[in-house]
Amino acid sequence: MQRNKNLSLRQPEKCSQARASGFNKVVVDQFFENLLELYSEYKFPPASIWNTDETGIPTLMNPLAEKGRKQVGQAVSAERGLNVTILSFNNAAGSQISPVFVFQRVKFHDRMLRNGISGALGPPVG
């Protein structure tokens, strides 16, 4: 590491064996051939082509400290924290709809979205 300053130790991201083996040139080429065939047949306008993505936001954060501090104190509790899942939706025309928040094993209350993104959605109440 001292001789190779451009290298750093990294923690690899986990990837399932099924996902790794399913992502290869043959599968990807077949996907795009099928996609092109569908686009040619149905002539979807950009506003009808949607994509979604999800991400998990942890409810417990790691502590921050100034660089150079050797010791950082933190009071901890027994809880391990949960992730709040956020879904976002965008179309090929550049439009988007409000994000959707998914709270694990929690009875939803409108106050959970207070001070959140304008127009954000939660599960239906009732």
DSSP file with accessible surface (Angstrom, degrees, kcal/mol):
  #  RESIDUE AA STRUCTURE BP1 BP2  ACC     N-H-->O    O-->H-N    N-H-->O    O-->H-N    TCO  KAPPA ALPHA  PHI   PSI    X-CA   Y-CA   Z-CA
    1    1 A M              0   0  119      0, 0.0     6,-0.2     0, 0.0     8,-0.0   0.000 360.0 360.0 360.0 -34.0    0.0    0.0    0.0
    2    2 A Q        +     0   0  167      1,-0.2     3,-0.2     3,-0.0     0, 0.0   0.841 360.0  44.3 -70.2 -31.9    2.9    2.4    0.7
    3    3 A R  S    S+     0   0  228      1,-0.2     2,-0.6     2,-0.1    -1,-0.2   0.740 114.3  50.8 -81.8 -23.7    4.4    1.7   -2.8
    4    4 A N    >   +     0   0   76      1,-0.1     3,-1.7     3,-0.1    -1,-0.2  -0.728  61.2 171.7-117.9  83.3    1.0    2.0   -4.6
    5    5 A K  T 3  S+     0   0  170     -2,-0.6    -1,-0.1     1,-0.3    -2,-0.1   0.695  74.4  64.6 -67.1 -19.4   -0.6    5.2   -3.5
    6    6 A N  T 3  S+     0   0  141      2,-0.0     2,-0.3     0, 0.0    -1,-0.3   0.469  91.4  80.9 -85.7   0.9   -3.4    4.9   -6.0
    7    7 A L    <   +     0   0   98     -3,-1.7     2,-0.3    -6,-0.2    -3,-0.1  -0.788  54.4 177.8-104.7 149.3   -4.8    1.8   -4.4
    8    8 A S        -     0   0   77     -2,-0.3     2,-0.3     2,-0.0    -2,-0.0  -0.987  35.9-103.0-144.9 152.9   -7.0    1.5   -1.4
    9    9 A L        -     0   0  157     -2,-0.3     2,-0.4     2,-0.0    -2,-0.0  -0.612  43.8-171.3 -74.5 131.4   -8.7   -1.3    0.5
   10   10 A R        -     0   0  205     -2,-0.3    -2,-0.0     0, 0.0     0, 0.0  -0.954  25.6-127.9-127.1 148.2  -12.4   -1.5   -0.3
   11   11 A Q        -     0   0  175     -2,-0.4     2,-0.0     1,-0.0    -2,-0.0  -0.825  36.0-126.2 -91.1 119.1  -15.2   -3.5    1.0
   12   12 A P        -     0   0  107      0, 0.0     2,-0.3     0, 0.0    -1,-0.0  -0.359  19.3-115.7 -68.1 147.4  -17.0   -5.3   -1.9
   13   13 A E        -     0   0  189      1,-0.1     2,-0.2    -2,-0.0     0, 0.0  -0.635  35.0-109.9 -78.4 142.3  -20.7   -4.8   -2.4
   14   14 A K        +     0   0  211     -2,-0.3     2,-0.3     0, 0.0    -1,-0.1  -0.489  38.8 178.0 -76.1 140.0  -22.7   -8.0   -2.0
   15   15 A C        -     0   0   79     -2,-0.2     0, 0.0     4,-0.0     0, 0.0  -0.983  28.1-119.3-143.2 129.3  -24.2   -9.5   -5.1
   16   16 A S     >  -     0   0   70     -2,-0.3     4,-2.4     1,-0.1     5,-0.2  -0.291  21.7-121.1 -67.9 154.4  -26.2  -12.7   -5.3
   17   17 A Q  H  > S+     0   0  155      1,-0.2     4,-2.6     2,-0.2     5,-0.2   0.886 113.4  54.9 -61.9 -38.5  -24.9  -15.6   -7.4
   18   18 A A  H  > S+     0   0   74      1,-0.2     4,-1.7     2,-0.2    -1,-0.2   0.919 109.7  46.0 -62.7 -42.4  -28.2  -15.5   -9.4
   19   19 A R  H  > S+     0   0  183      2,-0.2     4,-0.7     1,-0.2    -2,-0.2   0.922 113.7  48.6 -67.4 -42.6  -27.8  -11.8  -10.2
   20   20 A A  H >< S+     0   0   53     -4,-2.4     3,-0.6     1,-0.2    -2,-0.2   0.920 115.0  43.6 -64.6 -42.2  -24.1  -12.2  -11.2
   21   21 A S  H 3< S+     0   0   72     -4,-2.6    -1,-0.2     1,-0.2    -2,-0.2   0.784 110.5  56.7 -76.1 -24.5  -24.7  -15.2  -13.4
   22   22 A G  H 3< S+     0   0   36     -4,-1.7     2,-0.9    -5,-0.2    -1,-0.2   0.573  91.9  76.9 -81.8  -9.0  -27.8  -13.6  -15.0
   23   23 A F    <<  +     0   0  160     -4,-0.7     2,-0.3    -3,-0.6    -1,-0.2  -0.797  66.7 121.7-106.0  91.0  -25.9  -10.5  -16.1
   24   24 A N  S  > S-     0   0   68     -2,-0.9     4,-2.6     1,-0.1     5,-0.3  -0.908  74.6 -94.4-142.2 171.7  -23.9  -11.5  -19.2
   25   25 A K  H  > S+     0   0  152     -2,-0.3     4,-2.8     1,-0.2     5,-0.3   0.894 120.0  51.1 -59.2 -42.6  -23.6  -10.5  -22.8
   26   26 A V  H  > S+     0   0  113      1,-0.2     4,-2.2     2,-0.2    -1,-0.2   0.945 113.9  43.4 -62.8 -47.2  -26.1  -13.0  -24.2
   27   27 A V  H  > S+     0   0   73      2,-0.2     4,-2.3     1,-0.2    -2,-0.2   0.924 115.8  47.7 -65.5 -44.8  -28.8  -12.1  -21.7
   28   28 A V  H  X S+     0   0   41     -4,-2.6     4,-2.3     2,-0.2     5,-0.2   0.931 111.9  49.8 -64.5 -44.1  -28.3   -8.3  -22.0
   29   29 A D  H  X S+     0   0   66     -4,-2.8     4,-2.1    -5,-0.3    -1,-0.2   0.923 111.2  49.7 -59.9 -42.5  -28.3   -8.6  -25.9
   30   30 A Q  H  X S+     0   0   92     -4,-2.2     4,-2.4    -5,-0.3    -1,-0.2   0.908 108.4  53.6 -63.9 -40.1  -31.5  -10.6  -25.8
   31   31 A F  H  X S+     0   0  117     -4,-2.3     4,-2.5     1,-0.2    -1,-0.2   0.946 110.9  44.9 -59.4 -48.5  -33.1   -8.0  -23.4
   32   32 A F  H  X S+     0   0  119     -4,-2.3     4,-2.5     2,-0.2    -1,-0.2   0.843 110.7  53.8 -70.5 -29.9  -32.4   -5.1  -25.8
   33   33 A E  H  X S+     0   0  115     -4,-2.1     4,-2.2    -5,-0.2    -1,-0.2   0.939 111.8  45.6 -64.7 -45.3  -33.5   -7.1  -28.9
   34   34 A N  H  X S+     0   0   74     -4,-2.4     4,-2.3     2,-0.2    -2,-0.2   0.905 112.9  50.9 -62.9 -41.6  -36.9   -7.7  -27.1
   35   35 A L  H  X S+     0   0   45     -4,-2.5     4,-2.7    -5,-0.2     5,-0.2   0.934 110.0  48.8 -63.0 -45.3  -37.1   -4.1  -26.0
   36   36 A L  H  X S+     0   0  113     -4,-2.5     4,-2.5     1,-0.2    -1,-0.2   0.908 110.2  52.3 -62.1 -39.8  -36.4   -2.8  -29.6
   37   37 A E  H  X S+     0   0  124     -4,-2.2     4,-2.1     2,-0.2    -1,-0.2   0.928 111.3  46.4 -62.8 -43.8  -39.1   -5.2  -30.9
   38   38 A L  H  X S+     0   0   78     -4,-2.3     4,-2.8     1,-0.2     5,-0.4   0.916 112.3  49.9 -65.5 -43.9  -41.7   -3.9  -28.4
   39   39 A Y  H  X S+     0   0   86     -4,-2.7     4,-1.9     1,-0.2    -1,-0.2   0.906 112.0  48.6 -61.0 -41.6  -40.8   -0.2  -29.1
   40   40 A S  H  < S+     0   0   67     -4,-2.5    -1,-0.2    -5,-0.2    -2,-0.2   0.897 116.4  42.8 -65.5 -39.6  -41.1   -0.8  -32.9
   41   41 A E  H  < S+     0   0  117     -4,-2.1    -2,-0.2    -5,-0.2    -1,-0.2   0.917 127.4  25.9 -74.8 -44.0  -44.5   -2.6  -32.5
   42   42 A Y  H  < S-     0   0  132     -4,-2.8    -3,-0.2    -5,-0.2    -2,-0.2   0.601  85.1-144.1-102.1 -13.9  -46.2   -0.3  -30.0
   43   43 A K     <  -     0   0  155     -4,-1.9    -4,-0.1    -5,-0.4    -3,-0.1   0.930  21.8-157.6  50.0  56.3  -44.5    3.1  -30.5
   44   44 A F        -     0   0   93     -5,-0.2    -1,-0.2    -6,-0.1     5,-0.1  -0.426  10.8-129.0 -62.5 131.5  -44.5    4.1  -26.8
   45   45 A P    >   -     0   0   72      0, 0.0     3,-2.3     0, 0.0     4,-0.3  -0.486  26.5-108.9 -75.1 155.7  -44.2    7.8  -26.3
   46   46 A P  G >  S+     0   0   73      0, 0.0     3,-1.6     0, 0.0    46,-1.0   0.840 117.7  63.0 -54.9 -32.8  -41.5    8.9  -23.8
   47   47 A A  G 3  S+     0   0   51      1,-0.3    -3,-0.0    45,-0.2    47,-0.0   0.677 101.5  52.9 -68.9 -12.7  -44.2    9.9  -21.2
   48   48 A S  G <  S+     0   0   72     -3,-2.3     2,-0.7    43,-0.1    -1,-0.3   0.380  88.1  88.5-101.6   2.3  -45.3    6.2  -21.1
   49   49 A I    <   -     0   0   47     -3,-1.6    43,-2.1    -4,-0.3     2,-0.3  -0.894  61.9-177.8-105.8 108.7  -41.9    4.7  -20.4
   50   50 A W  E     -A   91   0A 123     -2,-0.7     2,-0.3    41,-0.2    41,-0.2  -0.781  15.1-169.3-111.8 151.3  -41.3    4.6  -16.6
   51   51 A N  E     -A   90   0A 115     39,-2.9    39,-2.4    -2,-0.3     2,-0.3  -0.970   6.2-164.4-132.5 149.1  -38.5    3.6  -14.4
   52   52 A T  E     -A   89   0A  69     -2,-0.3     2,-0.3    37,-0.2    37,-0.2  -0.945   4.5-173.7-132.3 154.9  -38.4    3.1  -10.7
   53   53 A D  E     -A   88   0A 107     35,-1.8    35,-2.5    -2,-0.3     2,-0.4  -0.985   7.2-156.1-143.4 150.3  -35.6    2.8   -8.1
   54   54 A E  E     +A   87   0A 124     -2,-0.3     2,-0.3    33,-0.2    33,-0.2  -0.953  10.4 178.7-127.8 150.0  -35.6    2.0   -4.4
   55   55 A T  E     -A   86   0A  78     31,-1.8    31,-2.7    -2,-0.4     2,-0.5  -0.988  23.2-129.3-145.2 151.9  -33.1    2.8   -1.7
   56   56 A G  E     -A   85   0A  34     -2,-0.3    29,-0.2    29,-0.2    27,-0.0  -0.891  14.7-161.8-104.7 131.3  -33.0    2.1    2.0
   57   57 A I  E     -A   84   0A  78     27,-2.5    27,-2.6    -2,-0.5    25,-0.1  -0.955  20.9-130.2-111.0 120.0  -32.3    4.9    4.4
   58   58 A P  E     -A   83   0A  62      0, 0.0    25,-0.2     0, 0.0    23,-0.1  -0.389   1.7-146.7 -70.7 147.4  -31.1    3.8    7.9
   59   59 A T  S    S+     0   0   73     23,-2.3     2,-0.5     1,-0.1    24,-0.1   0.638  87.5  58.6 -86.3 -15.8  -32.8    5.2   11.0
   60   60 A L  S    S-     0   0   77     22,-0.3     2,-0.3    20,-0.2    -1,-0.1  -0.961  77.7-154.5-113.1 133.0  -29.6    5.1   13.0
   61   61 A M        -     0   0  136     -2,-0.5     3,-0.1     1,-0.0    -2,-0.0  -0.738  18.5-111.2-107.3 153.5  -26.6    7.0   11.7
   62   62 A N        -     0   0  147     -2,-0.3     2,-0.0     1,-0.1    -1,-0.0  -0.512  46.5 -98.5 -74.4 148.7  -22.8    6.4   12.2
   63   63 A P        -     0   0   67      0, 0.0     2,-0.3     0, 0.0    -1,-0.1  -0.355  32.8-145.3 -70.8 148.9  -21.1    9.2   14.3
   64   64 A L        +     0   0  168     -3,-0.1     2,-0.3    -2,-0.0    -3,-0.0  -0.864  22.0 171.2-109.7 148.0  -19.3   12.0   12.6
   65   65 A A        -     0   0   54     -2,-0.3     3,-0.1     7,-0.1     7,-0.1  -0.983  38.6 -87.9-150.8 159.2  -16.1   13.6   14.0
   66   66 A E    >   -     0   0  150     -2,-0.3     3,-1.6     1,-0.1     2,-0.0  -0.351  55.5 -94.6 -63.4 148.5  -13.5   16.0   12.9
   67   67 A K  T 3  S+     0   0  213      1,-0.2    -1,-0.1    -2,-0.0     3,-0.1  -0.372 111.3  31.1 -62.6 140.9  -10.5   14.6   11.0
   68   68 A G  T 3  S+     0   0   66      1,-0.3     2,-0.3    -3,-0.1    -1,-0.2   0.190  81.7 130.0  95.4 -17.5   -7.6   13.8   13.4
   69   69 A R    <   -     0   0  152     -3,-1.6    -1,-0.3     1,-0.2     3,-0.1  -0.543  40.6-164.2 -71.1 131.3   -9.8   13.1   16.5
   70   70 A K        +     0   0  201     -2,-0.3     2,-0.4     1,-0.2    -1,-0.2   0.774  69.8  39.2 -87.2 -28.9   -8.6    9.8   17.9
   71   71 A Q        -     0   0  160      2,-0.0     2,-0.5     0, 0.0    -1,-0.2  -0.984  58.8-174.2-132.2 133.3  -11.6    9.0   20.1
   72   72 A V        -     0   0   69     -2,-0.4     2,-0.2    -3,-0.1    -7,-0.1  -0.989  15.2-148.8-127.8 121.6  -15.3    9.6   19.5
   73   73 A G        +     0   0   70     -2,-0.5     2,-0.3     2,-0.0    -2,-0.0  -0.619  19.1 173.5 -89.6 149.1  -17.8    8.9   22.3
   74   74 A Q        -     0   0  113     -2,-0.2     2,-0.5   -11,-0.0    -2,-0.0  -0.937  28.7-136.3-155.4 130.7  -21.4    7.7   21.6
   75   75 A A        -     0   0  102     -2,-0.3     2,-0.3     0, 0.0    -2,-0.0  -0.762  33.4-165.2 -83.8 129.0  -24.2    6.6   23.8
   76   76 A V        -     0   0  116     -2,-0.5     2,-0.2     2,-0.0    -2,-0.0  -0.849  11.3-154.8-118.4 154.7  -25.8    3.5   22.2
   77   77 A S        -     0   0   71     -2,-0.3     0, 0.0     2,-0.3     0, 0.0  -0.707  34.6-105.0-116.0 174.7  -29.0    1.7   22.8
   78   78 A A  S    S+     0   0  105     -2,-0.2     2,-0.1     2,-0.0    -1,-0.0   0.702  87.9 103.8 -74.9 -17.4  -29.9   -1.9   22.2
   79   79 A E        -     0   0  125      1,-0.1    -2,-0.3     3,-0.0     3,-0.1  -0.373  57.2-158.2 -71.0 143.7  -31.9   -1.1   19.1
   80   80 A R        -     0   0  234      1,-0.2   -20,-0.2    -2,-0.1    -1,-0.1   0.505  38.8-124.7 -97.0  -8.5  -30.3   -1.9   15.8
   81   81 A G        -     0   0   27    -22,-0.1     2,-0.3   -23,-0.1    -1,-0.2   0.041  17.5-115.5  84.3 162.6  -32.3    0.5   13.7
   82   82 A L        -     0   0   73    -25,-0.1   -23,-2.3    -3,-0.1     2,-0.4  -0.833  19.0-113.9-127.6 167.7  -34.5   -0.1   10.6
   83   83 A N  E     -A   58   0A  75     -2,-0.3     2,-0.6   -25,-0.2    21,-0.5  -0.862  15.6-147.3-101.7 140.3  -34.4    1.0    7.1
   84   84 A V  E     -AB  57 103A  23    -27,-2.6   -27,-2.5    -2,-0.4     2,-0.4  -0.951  22.1-140.0 -99.9 122.9  -37.0    3.3    5.6
   85   85 A T  E     -AB  56 102A  28     17,-2.2    17,-3.1    -2,-0.6     2,-0.5  -0.713  15.3-163.4 -87.0 134.1  -37.4    2.3    1.9
   86   86 A I  E     -AB  55 101A  38    -31,-2.7   -31,-1.8    -2,-0.4     2,-0.4  -0.979   0.2-161.7-119.9 127.2  -37.9    5.1   -0.5
   87   87 A L  E     -AB  54 100A  42     13,-2.8    13,-2.2    -2,-0.5     2,-0.4  -0.912   6.1-168.8-106.8 133.7  -39.3    4.5   -4.0
   88   88 A S  E     -A   53   0A  45    -35,-2.5   -35,-1.8    -2,-0.4     2,-0.4  -0.930   3.8-159.0-121.9 148.7  -38.8    7.0   -6.8
   89   89 A F  E     +AB  52  97A  53      8,-0.6     8,-1.5    -2,-0.4     2,-0.3  -0.992  15.1 167.4-131.9 127.7  -40.5    7.0  -10.2
   90   90 A N  E     -AB  51  96A  62    -39,-2.4   -39,-2.9    -2,-0.4     6,-0.2  -0.982  18.2-147.0-136.7 149.8  -39.3    8.9  -13.4
   91   91 A N  E >   -A   50   0A  17      4,-2.5     3,-1.9    -2,-0.3   -41,-0.2  -0.697  32.3-105.5-114.9 171.2  -40.3    8.7  -17.0
   92   92 A A  T 3  S+     0   0   67    -43,-2.1   -45,-0.2   -46,-1.0   -42,-0.1   0.655 116.8  63.0 -69.6 -14.6  -38.3    9.1  -20.2
   93   93 A A  T 3  S-     0   0   59    -47,-0.7    -1,-0.3   -44,-0.2   -46,-0.1   0.509 121.3-104.6 -85.6  -4.6  -39.9   12.5  -20.8
   94   94 A G  S <  S+     0   0   65     -3,-1.9     2,-0.1     1,-0.3    -2,-0.1   0.472  77.9 131.8  96.7   3.3  -38.3   13.8  -17.6
   95   95 A S        -     0   0   64     -5,-0.0    -4,-2.5     0, 0.0    -1,-0.3  -0.482  32.5-172.4 -84.2 161.5  -41.4   13.8  -15.4
   96   96 A Q  E     -B   90   0A 141     -6,-0.2     2,-0.3    -2,-0.1    -6,-0.2  -0.963  15.6-138.4-146.9 158.6  -41.6   12.3  -12.0
   97   97 A I  E     -B   89   0A  88     -8,-1.5    -8,-0.6    -2,-0.3    23,-0.0  -0.797  45.7 -76.4-113.0 166.4  -44.1   11.5   -9.3
   98   98 A S  E     -     0   0A  40     -2,-0.3    -1,-0.1    21,-0.2    21,-0.1  -0.218  56.1-101.7 -60.4 146.7  -43.8   12.0   -5.6
   99   99 A P  E     -     0   0A  20      0, 0.0    22,-2.4     0, 0.0     2,-0.5  -0.275  28.8-133.6 -67.3 157.0  -41.6    9.5   -3.8
  100  100 A V  E     -Bc  87 121A  33    -13,-2.2   -13,-2.8    20,-0.2     2,-0.4  -0.952  12.9-151.1-114.1 129.7  -43.2    6.7   -1.8
  101  101 A F  E     -B   86   0A  30     20,-2.1     2,-0.6    -2,-0.5   -15,-0.2  -0.875   5.7-162.6-101.6 132.3  -42.0    6.0    1.8
  102  102 A V  E     -B   85   0A  64    -17,-3.1   -17,-2.2    -2,-0.4     2,-0.5  -0.958   4.4-164.9-118.2 113.6  -42.3    2.4    3.1
  103  103 A F  E >   -B   84   0A  51     -2,-0.6     3,-0.7   -19,-0.2     2,-0.3  -0.850  23.3-120.4 -98.7 131.3  -41.9    2.1    6.9
  104  104 A Q  T 3  S-     0   0   68    -21,-0.5     3,-0.1    -2,-0.5   -22,-0.0  -0.515  79.6 -21.3 -75.8 131.5  -41.3   -1.5    8.2
  105  105 A R  T 3  S+     0   0  216     -2,-0.3     2,-0.4     1,-0.1    -1,-0.2   0.808 102.7 127.8  44.6  42.8  -43.9   -2.9   10.7
  106  106 A V    <   -     0   0   67     -3,-0.7     2,-0.6     3,-0.0    -3,-0.2  -0.991  65.2-121.6-130.6 136.0  -45.2    0.5   11.7
  107  107 A K        -     0   0  166     -2,-0.4     2,-0.1    -3,-0.1    18,-0.1  -0.674  43.3-120.6 -73.6 121.7  -48.8    1.8   11.7
  108  108 A F        -     0   0   23     -2,-0.6     2,-0.4    16,-0.1    -1,-0.1  -0.403  32.5-176.8 -71.4 137.3  -48.6    4.8    9.4
  109  109 A H    >   -     0   0   66     -2,-0.1     3,-2.3     1,-0.1     4,-0.3  -0.987  35.0-123.3-128.6 143.5  -49.5    8.2   10.7
  110  110 A D  G >  S+     0   0  125     -2,-0.4     3,-1.9     1,-0.3     4,-0.3   0.813 107.8  70.6 -55.4 -29.4  -49.6   11.4    8.5
  111  111 A R  G >  S+     0   0  145      1,-0.3     3,-1.1     2,-0.2    -1,-0.3   0.723  81.2  75.0 -64.0 -18.5  -47.1   13.0   10.9
  112  112 A M  G <  S+     0   0   61     -3,-2.3    -1,-0.3     1,-0.3    -2,-0.2   0.756  98.9  44.7 -64.5 -22.8  -44.4   10.6    9.6
  113  113 A L  G X  S+     0   0   37     -3,-1.9     3,-2.1    -4,-0.3    -1,-0.3   0.430  83.1 127.7-100.4   0.8  -44.3   12.7    6.4
  114  114 A R  T <  S+     0   0  169     -3,-1.1     3,-0.1    -4,-0.3    -3,-0.0  -0.307  82.1  10.5 -59.5 136.5  -44.2   16.1    8.2
  115  115 A N  T 3  S+     0   0  165      1,-0.2    -1,-0.3     2,-0.0     3,-0.1   0.665 108.0 121.7  65.5  17.2  -41.3   18.3    7.0
  116  116 A G  S <  S-     0   0   47     -3,-2.1    -1,-0.2     1,-0.2     2,-0.2  -0.161  75.2 -49.4 -91.5-165.9  -40.7   15.7    4.2
  117  117 A I    >   -     0   0  104      1,-0.1     3,-2.1    -3,-0.1    -1,-0.2  -0.444  69.3 -99.7 -69.1 135.8  -40.7   16.2    0.5
  118  118 A S  T 3  S+     0   0  116      1,-0.3    -1,-0.1    -2,-0.2     0, 0.0  -0.302 107.3  13.2 -59.5 129.9  -43.7   18.1   -0.8
  119  119 A G  T 3  S+     0   0   45      1,-0.2    -1,-0.3   -21,-0.1   -21,-0.2   0.501  87.8 157.2  83.9   3.4  -46.3   15.6   -2.3
  120  120 A A    <   -     0   0   19     -3,-2.1     2,-0.3    -7,-0.1    -1,-0.2  -0.277  30.6-139.3 -63.4 149.7  -44.7   12.5   -0.8
  121  121 A L  B     -c  100   0A  90    -22,-2.4   -20,-2.1     3,-0.0    -1,-0.1  -0.828  19.4-176.5-113.5 151.0  -46.9    9.5   -0.3
  122  122 A G        -     0   0   25     -2,-0.3   -20,-0.1   -22,-0.2     3,-0.1  -0.681  47.8 -62.0-125.3-174.7  -47.3    6.9    2.4
  123  123 A P        -     0   0   61      0, 0.0    -1,-0.2     0, 0.0     2,-0.0  -0.293  66.2 -88.1 -68.7 156.3  -49.6    3.9    2.6
  124  124 A P        -     0   0  128      0, 0.0     2,-0.4     0, 0.0   -16,-0.1  -0.378  43.2-132.3 -63.9 139.7  -53.3    4.4    2.5
  125  125 A V              0   0  101     -3,-0.1   -16,-0.0   -18,-0.1   -18,-0.0  -0.825 360.0 360.0 -95.7 133.2  -54.8    5.0    6.0
  126  126 A G              0   0  126     -2,-0.4     0, 0.0     0, 0.0     0, 0.0  -0.694 360.0 360.0 134.4 360.0  -57.8    3.0    7.0
